[in-house]
Amino acid sequence: MSKESNQFFTDLKDDLSAYVDTKLQLVRLSTYEKSARAVALIALGIILFFTLLFALLFIFLTLGYLLGEMIGSDALGFSIVALAYIILLGIQILLRNRIREWVEDLVVNELTKDDSDEEEQTDE
């Protein structure tokens, strides 16, 4: 009986070690996946930011020339566009906390999306 109990505990130790190793691999892979998702989200944000930046730049350049032509002074047309930029900057400064919270929520929701999906599948 002593041999059987020693074998049982040896098998239990081996199974427990294998379980811990598998669990550590799962945590490591999950971390890799979340890191990759965060990097992809940041890269997408940067690409969208620069695309929007150039689009707005050309829109405001066009608007500056258009207003300058309508008013008869390019300088005044671009001054009006500069004023619009200053107003946009003021709005961003006033809403900076809401914008920051929105971005934080977006990132956290994206990084925890699969966790909630896995919990729902486990509950079923």
C-alpha positions in Angstrom: 0.0 0.0 0.0 2.9 2.3 0.6 4.1 1.9 -2.9 0.7 2.7 -4.2 0.4 5.9 -2.2 3.9 7.0 -3.2 3.0 6.4 -6.8 -0.3 8.3 -6.3 1.5 11.3 -4.8 4.2 11.2 -7.5 1.6 11.1 -10.2 -0.3 13.9 -8.5 2.9 16.0 -8.3 3.6 15.4 -12.0 0.0 16.3 -12.9 0.1 19.4 -10.8 3.4 20.5 -12.3 2.0 20.0 -15.8 -1.1 22.0 -14.8 1.0 24.9 -13.5 3.2 24.9 -16.6 0.2 24.9 -18.9 -1.5 27.6 -16.8 1.7 29.7 -17.1 1.8 29.2 -20.8 -1.8 30.3 -21.1 -1.1 33.4 -19.1 2.0 34.2 -21.2 0.0 33.7 -24.5 -2.8 35.8 -23.2 -0.4 38.6 -22.4 1.2 38.3 -25.8 -2.3 38.5 -27.4 -3.3 41.6 -25.4 0.1 43.3 -26.1 -0.3 42.7 -29.8 -3.9 44.0 -29.7 -2.7 47.1 -27.8 0.1 47.8 -30.3 -2.3 47.2 -33.2 -4.9 49.6 -31.7 -2.2 52.3 -31.2 -0.9 51.8 -34.7 -4.4 52.1 -36.1 -5.0 55.2 -34.0 -1.8 56.8 -35.3 -2.6 56.0 -38.9 -6.1 57.4 -38.5 -4.8 60.4 -36.8 -2.4 61.3 -39.5 -4.9 60.6 -42.2 -7.4 62.9 -40.5 -4.7 65.5 -39.9 -3.8 65.7 -43.6 -7.5 65.7 -44.6 -8.2 68.6 -42.3 -5.0 70.4 -43.4 -6.1 70.4 -47.0 -9.7 71.2 -46.2 -8.6 74.2 -44.2 -6.1 75.3 -46.9 -8.9 75.1 -49.5 -11.2 77.0 -47.1 -8.5 79.7 -46.6 -8.1 80.2 -50.3 -11.9 80.2 -50.9 -12.5 82.7 -48.1 -9.6 84.8 -49.3 -11.1 84.9 -52.8 -14.6 85.7 -51.6 -13.3 88.5 -49.2 -10.7 89.7 -51.6 -7.7 89.1 -49.2 -5.9 85.8 -48.8 -4.5 87.0 -45.5 -7.9 87.7 -44.1 -9.2 84.3 -45.4 -6.3 82.4 -43.7 -6.8 84.5 -40.6 -10.4 83.3 -40.4 -9.2 79.7 -40.8 -6.5 80.3 -38.1 -9.3 81.6 -35.8 -11.3 78.4 -36.5 -8.2 76.3 -35.5 -7.9 78.3 -32.3 -11.6 77.7 -31.5 -11.1 74.0 -32.2 -8.0 74.0 -29.9 -10.1 75.7 -27.2 -12.8 73.1 -27.4 -10.2 70.3 -27.1 -8.7 72.0 -24.1 -12.1 72.3 -22.5 -13.0 68.7 -23.2 -9.6 67.2 -22.6 -10.7 65.1 -19.6 -13.7 63.7 -21.4 -11.5 62.9 -24.4 -8.8 61.2 -22.2 -11.5 59.1 -20.4 -13.0 58.1 -23.8 -9.6 57.0 -25.1 -8.9 55.1 -21.9 -12.3 53.4 -22.0 -11.7 52.5 -25.6 -8.4 50.9 -24.9 -9.5 49.0 -21.8 -12.7 47.7 -23.5 -10.6 46.5 -26.4 -8.1 44.8 -24.2 -10.7 43.1 -22.0 -13.1 42.2 -24.8 -11.9 38.6 -25.1 -11.9 38.1 -21.4 -15.6 38.8 -21.2 -16.3 36.6 -24.3 -14.4 33.7 -22.6 -16.4 34.2 -19.3 -19.7 34.1 -21.3 -18.6 30.9 -23.0 -17.6 29.3 -19.7 -20.9 30.2 -18.1 -22.9 28.5 -20.9 
